[in-house]
């Protein structure tokens, strides 16, 4: 069931909407908490990589660029924030992880844009301009991560408690 939840969170990328507003960050955090460690990175990041290749080639008609691999590394870093959350799942900690995950992605992915060249000069001022230009996307990432993490983790905890209460009642 956990794998299905993560796959659905990633598949939601294909639903039209605001840029960077999706349950992907929540799905990555969820993966880091609830999947076996060996599966927690390769499974969601493979789905994201496949969806990136599909979206870029079919929808945007853009070729693969090496910078995309840095985004996949950033997605893996969000899973690692989920590793921190293991055995610490609480409303407060999910909120902290929901801010930390997109923040890590923001830092890594925009560094990749700057390193890729072409859009910003290879100077400290160019790096700063790159991060400033990405702030609106970052805002959507933060809002969606907090919202969808609350829904995803809350619903899953509710499910676990309900399953546990049925197990206790059947004894």
N, C-alpha and C positions, 0 to 999 in steps of 0.2 A: 504494500500500500504506500509506503514511504517513497518508493521509486516512482510510482504513478503521480503522487503529489508534486514531486520535483519536475517530472516531465510536463505536467500540465502548467506549472508555473513558468517554465521555459517556453512552452508552446504559446502562451499568452502574448509573447512578443509579436506574434503575427496579427493580433487584434489591433486595428487602427486606433490611434489615440495620440496623446501628447508624447513628445520625445522623452525618452528615459522614464516614462511612467508605466511600470509593469511590476509584476510580482517576482521578477528574476532575482533581485537581491535577496528577497525573503526566501526564495527557493534555495539559493546558494547557502545562506545561513542555516536553513533547515537541514540541508544535506550534511553540513559540517557537524551538526548536533546529532542527527538520528541515523545516518548511514554508517556502515563499517568504515573505518578510516581509509582502507585501501580503495573503497568505492566512492568515497565522498568527494574526491576531486575529479577523477577521470569520468565518472558518469555524467554529472551536470556540465562539466566543461566540454566534454565530447558533444553533448547535445547542443550546447551553445555554439561551438565551432561549426557543427553541421548546419545549424540554423543561420549562422553568419554567412557561410558559403552560399546557402540557398538564397537568402535575402539579397546579398550583394550581387550575385550573378543573375538571378531572375527578376528581381524588383528594380535594383539600382543599375544593373548592367555595368558593374565596376569590377576590375580584376582584383585578385588577391594581392595584398600588400603585406610585407613582412611585419609592419607595425601591428597588424591584427593579432599576431601571436603575443604581443605585450598585453593586449586586452584580455586574452585568454589566461595569461599569468595573473592579471589583476582579478579575474573571476576566481581563480584558484586561491588568491589571497583572501577573498571574501569567505570562502569555505574555511580557511584557517581561522578567521574570526569566529566562525561557528564552532571550531574545535575548542576555542577558549570558552565558549558558552556551554559546552557539555558539562553536565553535573552542576550547572549554575543557572539553569533556566528559571527565571523569575521575570516579572514585568519590568523591573528596573534594568536587569541585565539584557533582556531582549531589546529594550529601548537603546541601551548603550551600544550593543552590537549592530542595531539597525542604523545607527549613525556612523559607527566605525567602518562598516562594510562599504557603503557608497563613498566614504571619505577616502579609503584606501584606493578604490577604483578610480576616483576623480584624480588623485595624485599620479597614479601610474599611467592611466590612459591619456591624460593630457601631456604628460612627459613624452609619451610615445608620439603624440601628434607633433609636438615641438621637435623631437628628434628626427621625425620623418622628413622634415624640411619642406620648403615650398610655401607654407602658410605664414610662418613667423620667422623672423631673422634668428640666426643661431647666437643670440646674445641673451644676457640675463633679462633685459627688457623684453625680448621676444618671448621668453618663457613666461614672464609675468603677464604679458598681453594674452598669451594662450590660456592661462588659468583664468584670467578675468573674463574672457570671451565665453568660457565654459560654465560660468556661475549659473545661468538659467537652467542648464541641463542638470547641474548638481542639485539645485533646489528641487527639481522634479524627482531626482533619484532619492533624495532624503525623505521627501513626503511619501513617495510610494513605498520605500523600504520600511518606514515606521508603520504606515497603514497596513500593508500586506503582511508584515511580520506579526503585527498584533492579531490580524485575522488568522493567519496560518498557525502560529504557535498557540494562540488561544483556542482555536477549534481542535487542534491536535491534543492539547492538554485536556480539554473537555471530553474528547473521545476516549483518551486513556483513563480518565477518572470514571467515566461511565462504564467502560469495559471492566474496570477493576471492581466497581460496585456490583455489577452483574455477576462477576466471578465470586465475590464474597457472598452474595445472596444465594447462589446456587449450592453452596457448601452445606 
